[in-house]
Amino acid sequence: MQSRSSDLAAFTVRAANDIVNRLLGIGPGDLLNPESAQSGLENPARNLREIANDIRVQAISPDTGEVDYRKLTESDSYARFRTFTRALPSCTKEDLGDRPHQIAFWINLYNALILHGVIRYKVSGSMLRDIGFFRRIAYNVGGMRFSADDIEHGVLRGNRRHPYLPFLQFARDDPRLMMSIEDPDPRVHFALVCGARSCPPISAYDGEQLDTQLDQAAAAFINGIGAQFDPGGPTLSLSRIFKWYAGDFGGREGALRFVKEYLDIPEDIAGARIRYLPYDWSVNAVA
């Protein structure tokens, strides 16, 4: 009976995802790396980290975090990255190393995929002009299709549902679950960059320094655009990330404890009224 119930649950998740993809006009062949290289990379995690850092240096403003997409398209780092993506189909989980290196790899790949997708589909104005964008853009990794949503919700969030969809990202029998990160770290929300102005700025992540880097990312976001405190209210205004993904932080109270841990202000936020800031989905590009 339990096996039959599990099979039914897996079928339901697969069917729900298939229906959404069909409605959005997305097929399994929608890939940004359709042509594979003849052989894999010696160390894909290290190569991606170096490329991601080069992209950040060459095309992303250190002051505003805005992306110069024209400069990026013409850069050596982008050409090198396009070559790198052709080796992803032969990449295995073992190639990525231990847990910190796996997390760093998937963060870097997600952020690069967003940039690649913006260029490929000539996204301008709002990231939501194509409501299927985050399911449409995808790479073949290890012979399996991983969209931006698959990487975020299926891999880095430990296979949790999209905040606006009522089903898991991967079915229980989905082979992509082998890449899923158990006991996910909520700090990844401040490292993933969806391409919009309300997202955190892009950085390059390294498995050797991941814990420190995720701490820095959380602190920078919360003390930047992620949280605003008005002692006169008192009112604490938070990024909608804390509303959409409250469960990842242990619920609303857990999210508030998380913010308090990083918020660099002398006032006590206990008892403050909570409101959520509008999310600016405008493409974070240099004008």
C-alpha positions in Angstrom: 0.0 0.0 0.0 2.8 2.4 0.9 4.6 1.7 -2.3 1.5 2.3 -4.3 0.9 5.6 -2.5 4.5 6.6 -3.2 4.2 5.8 -6.9 1.0 7.8 -7.1 2.7 10.8 -5.4 5.6 10.6 -7.8 3.2 10.3 -10.8 1.3 13.4 -9.6 4.4 15.5 -9.3 5.7 14.5 -12.7 2.3 15.1 -14.3 1.9 18.5 -12.6 5.4 19.6 -13.8 4.7 18.3 -17.3 1.4 20.3 -17.5 3.1 23.5 -16.4 5.9 23.1 -18.9 3.5 22.3 -21.8 1.4 25.4 -20.9 4.5 27.5 -21.0 5.8 25.9 -24.2 8.8 24.3 -22.7 10.2 21.0 -23.9 13.0 18.7 -22.7 15.1 19.9 -25.6 15.1 23.5 -24.4 18.8 23.8 -23.4 21.4 26.5 -23.6 24.1 23.9 -24.0 22.7 21.6 -26.6 26.0 20.6 -28.0 28.3 18.4 -25.8 32.1 18.5 -25.8 34.0 15.3 -26.5 35.2 15.1 -22.9 34.6 16.6 -19.5 36.6 19.0 -17.5 39.3 18.0 -15.1 37.8 20.0 -12.3 34.4 21.5 -13.3 33.8 23.2 -9.9 37.1 25.0 -10.0 36.8 26.0 -13.6 33.3 27.4 -13.0 34.5 29.4 -10.0 37.3 31.0 -11.9 35.0 31.8 -14.9 32.3 33.2 -12.6 34.9 35.5 -10.9 36.2 36.7 -14.3 32.6 37.5 -15.4 32.1 39.5 -12.2 35.3 41.5 -12.7 34.8 42.1 -16.4 31.1 43.0 -16.7 29.5 43.7 -13.2 29.8 47.0 -11.4 31.3 46.6 -8.0 29.4 49.7 -6.8 25.9 49.0 -8.0 25.9 45.3 -8.9 24.5 46.2 -12.4 25.5 44.0 -15.3 26.8 45.4 -18.5 25.4 42.8 -20.8 27.0 44.3 -23.9 30.4 44.1 -22.4 29.7 40.7 -21.0 28.6 39.4 -24.4 31.9 40.6 -26.0 34.1 39.4 -23.1 36.6 36.6 -23.1 35.1 35.2 -19.9 31.7 34.8 -21.5 33.2 33.0 -24.5 35.1 30.8 -22.1 31.9 30.1 -20.2 30.0 29.1 -23.3 32.8 26.6 -24.0 32.6 25.3 -20.4 28.9 24.6 -20.6 29.5 22.1 -23.4 31.3 19.9 -20.9 28.5 19.9 -18.4 26.7 16.8 -19.9 29.6 14.6 -18.8 29.8 16.2 -15.3 29.0 13.8 -12.4 28.2 14.5 -8.7 31.6 13.0 -7.8 33.3 15.6 -10.0 31.9 18.4 -7.8 33.5 17.2 -4.6 32.1 17.5 -1.1 29.0 19.3 0.1 30.5 22.8 0.2 31.9 22.5 -3.3 28.6 21.1 -4.6 26.7 24.1 -3.2 29.3 26.6 -4.5 29.1 24.9 -8.0 25.3 25.1 -8.2 25.2 28.7 -7.0 27.8 29.7 -9.5 26.0 27.7 -12.3 22.6 29.3 -11.4 23.9 32.8 -11.5 25.7 32.2 -14.8 22.6 30.5 -16.3 20.6 33.6 -15.5 23.1 35.8 -17.3 23.2 33.4 -20.3 19.4 33.3 -20.4 19.0 37.1 -20.4 21.4 37.3 -23.3 20.0 34.4 -25.2 16.3 35.5 -24.9 17.2 39.3 -25.1 15.3 39.9 -21.8 14.7 43.6 -21.1 12.4 45.6 -18.9 11.2 43.0 -16.4 12.4 39.5 -15.6 8.7 38.5 -15.5 7.9 39.4 -19.1 8.3 35.7 -19.8 6.6 34.0 -16.9 8.3 30.7 -17.8 11.8 32.2 -18.0 13.1 30.4 -14.9 11.8 27.0 -16.1 12.8 27.7 -19.8 16.5 28.4 -19.3 18.4 25.2 -18.6 21.6 23.2 -19.0 22.3 19.6 -19.5 24.3 18.6 -16.5 25.3 14.9 -16.2 22.9 14.0 -19.0 19.9 15.6 -17.2 18.0 18.8 -17.8 18.3 21.4 -15.0 16.4 24.6 -15.3 17.0 27.6 -13.1 14.0 26.6 -11.0 15.4 23.0 -10.8 18.7 24.3 -9.5 17.1 26.6 -7.0 14.2 24.6 -5.7 15.2 21.0 -6.6 18.9 21.1 -5.8 19.9 24.0 -3.5 16.6 24.0 -1.5 16.6 20.2 -1.0 13.7 19.6 -3.4 11.1 22.0 -2.0 8.2 23.5 -3.9 8.2 26.8 -5.7 6.5 29.4 -3.5 3.7 29.8 -6.1 3.2 26.1 -7.0 1.6 23.4 -4.8 3.9 20.5 -5.8 7.6 19.5 -5.3 10.2 20.4 -8.0 11.3 16.8 -8.5 9.2 13.6 -8.2 10.5 11.0 -5.7 11.8 8.8 -8.5 13.4 11.7 -10.5 17.1 10.9 -11.2 18.0 14.5 -10.7 17.4 14.0 -6.9 20.9 12.6 -6.7 22.1 16.2 -7.0 19.8 17.5 -4.4 21.4 19.1 -1.3 20.1 17.6 2.0 19.5 19.9 4.9 19.7 23.0 2.7 21.3 26.2 4.0 18.9 29.2 3.8 21.8 31.5 3.3 21.8 30.4 -0.4 18.9 32.8 -0.9 21.4 35.7 -0.6 23.8 34.1 -3.1 21.3 33.3 -5.9 20.9 36.2 -8.3 17.7 36.0 -10.4 18.7 39.0 -12.6 16.3 41.5 -11.0 17.2 44.7 -9.1 15.9 43.4 -5.8 18.2 40.4 -6.0 21.5 40.2 -4.1 24.6 41.2 -6.1 26.6 38.6 -7.9 29.7 37.0 -6.4 31.8 34.0 -7.2 31.6 31.2 -4.6 34.4 28.8 -3.5 33.8 25.6 -1.6 36.9 26.2 0.5 35.4 29.5 1.8 31.7 28.8 1.4 30.6 29.3 5.0 32.4 32.7 5.3 31.1 33.8 1.9 27.5 32.9 2.7 27.7 34.7 6.0 29.0 37.8 4.1 26.3 37.5 1.5 23.6 37.3 4.1 25.0 40.2 6.1 25.5 42.4 3.0 21.9 41.7 1.7 20.2 42.2 5.1 22.1 45.4 5.8 21.6 46.6 2.2 18.3 46.3 0.5 17.0 43.3 2.4 15.9 44.9 5.7 14.9 48.5 6.7 14.1 49.4 10.3 12.1 52.4 11.4 12.4 52.8 15.2 9.5 55.3 15.2 7.0 52.6 14.4 8.7 50.5 15.2 8.5 48.8 11.8 10.8 46.3 10.2 10.5 46.2 6.4 11.9 43.0 4.8 12.6 41.7 1.4 9.8 39.4 0.1 12.4 36.7 0.0 11.7 36.3 3.7 7.9 35.9 3.0 8.2 33.6 0.0 10.7 31.3 1.7 9.7 31.7 5.3 9.7 27.9 5.7 13.4 27.7 4.8 14.2 29.9 7.8 11.9 28.0 10.2 8.8 30.0 9.7 8.1 33.7 10.2 9.6 33.7 13.7 12.7 31.8 12.4 13.1 34.4 9.6 13.0 37.2 12.2 15.6 35.5 14.3 17.7 35.1 11.2 17.5 38.8 10.3 18.2 39.8 13.9 21.4 37.8 13.9 22.8 39.7 10.9 21.1 43.2 11.2 23.7 45.7 12.2 21.7 48.2 14.1 21.7 49.2 17.8 17.9 49.0 18.2 16.0 45.9 19.3 13.6 44.8 16.6 11.6 42.7 19.0 7.9 43.7 18.8 8.3 45.6 15.6 5.5 45.5 13.0 6.6 43.5 10.0 5.9 44.6 6.4 7.4 43.3 3.2 9.0 45.5 0.6 7.9 45.6 -3.1 10.1 43.4 -5.2 11.6 45.2 -8.2 11.8 42.7 -11.1 13.4 45.2 -13.5 16.4 43.6 -15.2 19.5 44.6 -13.2 21.4 46.0 -16.3 23.5 49.0 -16.9 21.2 51.6 -18.6 
